Amino acid sequence: MPSTSRLTWQDGRPFSPEDVTRRFPRAIRTYNAEAPEATRKGTTTSPLPLVRFHDLRHLQASLMLAAGVPLALVSKRLGHSSVQVTSDTYGHFLDGVGAQAATAAAALIPRRSVDVP
């Protein structure tokens, strides 16, 4: 049966969380190494900051809340033990304080992909 994982090896086996965590910095370095060449070819691009893969989880939650996704749905997607955990962590987005920051962060995400060896 095919994997439902969105990140898989070429043979279809899913990446483990450890695989993703280990390979993520390499993907950023690969992207950043190609950024100057893309700029020379006329593709506007900027280097990515070296962030942890787990930081993308926080970004996703922040963007969902800033977009008005219900707290209970965000909590479920994150796998939190309760909505209270999500509220304690991301509550500042519920009153709109973090919406502008989340929108600005989303604008920084380049719209291209890179093959990672």
C-alpha positions in Angstrom: 0.0 0.0 0.0 1.5 3.4 -0.9 2.5 5.8 1.8 0.2 8.7 2.7 3.4 10.6 3.7 4.1 13.7 1.7 7.8 13.3 2.0 9.0 10.0 0.6 12.2 8.3 -0.6 12.3 7.6 -4.4 11.1 4.0 -3.7 8.0 5.4 -2.0 9.0 4.7 1.6 8.0 7.6 3.9 10.7 9.7 5.5 10.8 9.3 9.3 10.7 12.4 11.4 14.4 11.9 12.1 15.1 11.8 8.3 13.3 15.1 7.8 15.0 16.8 10.7 18.4 15.6 9.6 18.0 16.5 5.9 16.3 19.8 6.4 19.5 21.9 7.0 21.0 20.3 3.9 18.0 21.3 1.9 18.4 24.9 3.1 22.1 24.9 2.3 21.4 23.5 -1.2 18.8 26.1 -1.9 21.1 28.9 -0.6 24.0 27.6 -2.8 21.7 27.8 -5.8 20.3 31.3 -5.0 23.1 33.3 -6.6 22.8 31.4 -9.8 19.0 31.9 -9.9 19.5 35.6 -9.4 22.0 35.7 -12.3 19.4 34.0 -14.5 16.9 36.7 -13.6 14.9 34.8 -11.0 14.5 36.9 -8.0 15.4 34.8 -4.9 16.9 35.3 -1.5 18.8 33.0 0.8 16.8 31.3 3.4 17.7 31.6 7.1 19.0 28.4 8.8 16.0 27.4 10.8 15.0 24.1 12.4 12.4 22.0 10.7 10.4 22.3 13.9 10.2 26.1 13.4 8.0 25.4 10.4 5.5 23.8 12.7 5.2 27.1 14.6 5.0 29.1 11.4 2.2 26.9 10.1 0.2 27.3 13.4 0.8 31.0 13.4 -0.3 31.4 9.7 -3.4 29.3 10.3 -4.5 31.3 13.3 -3.7 34.6 11.5 -5.9 33.4 8.6 -8.8 32.7 11.0 -8.6 28.9 11.2 -10.5 27.9 14.4 -8.2 27.2 17.4 -9.7 23.7 17.9 -8.8 22.8 14.3 -5.2 24.1 14.6 -4.9 22.3 17.9 -6.0 19.0 16.3 -3.7 19.5 13.4 -0.7 20.1 15.7 -1.7 17.0 17.8 -1.8 19.0 21.0 -3.3 17.2 24.1 -5.8 20.0 24.5 -7.0 23.3 23.0 -5.6 25.0 26.1 -2.1 24.0 25.1 -2.6 25.6 21.7 -4.1 28.7 23.3 -1.3 29.1 25.8 1.3 28.8 23.0 -0.4 30.8 20.2 -3.0 32.9 22.0 -1.5 36.2 20.9 -2.6 35.4 17.4 -6.2 35.1 18.4 -6.6 38.8 19.0 -4.9 39.7 15.7 -1.6 40.9 17.3 0.4 38.3 15.4 -1.5 38.4 12.1 0.7 41.1 10.6 3.9 39.2 11.6 2.5 36.0 10.2 1.6 37.6 6.9 5.1 39.2 6.7 6.7 35.8 7.4 4.6 34.1 4.7 5.8 36.8 2.2 9.4 35.7 2.8 8.8 32.1 1.6 10.1 31.7 -1.9 8.0 30.0 -4.5 10.4 27.5 -6.0 11.6 24.0 -5.2 15.0 22.3 -5.1 15.9 18.6 -5.4 17.8 17.5 -2.4 20.2 14.6 -2.9 
